[in-house]
Amino acid sequence: MAPSQTNPLRIDTAVNSSSYLRALIYVGLLSALVLLLWLAELSLWQDVVILVISAVVVSYLALSRPILLHLSQPPLYKQVSQDWQLLMRTGRGDELWLAELNNIHRYHWLITFEFMTVEPFKRTLTVTVFRDQVSRNEWRQLNILANISGEKIV
């Protein structure tokens, strides 16, 4: 294949909002909490209070955090850390955010991205993409990006 016909690696990935791996982690944490409550031998009302508070906190965190729906790399003439477009689902609906990639960490079942959002407001944002949220080819591309630029971005 001639060099002019090759497609450069450019991340443009749709991310499923649900993940079986994330659900498995939550079920594991809930099981550990129930096991600790049982081993602590607290009275029933104390167990109920701890479970209710835990459920409220987890529900608040799950509903209030923005959810990544789509991840797009900047144009090829820009640095890999600049001008990432993130389609986020928030309480106000779907919004397009502009961000700079600060760091990326690759693990076996997940990849975490650390962004500094520029638009709609400036803040740090850490996004986790699990392996089952993207296609096999997109997972391969994200792994290549993490391997190539993981330590060079900062």
Order of alpha helices (4+ residues) and beta strands (2+ residues): beta-alpha-alpha-beta-beta-beta-beta-beta-alpha
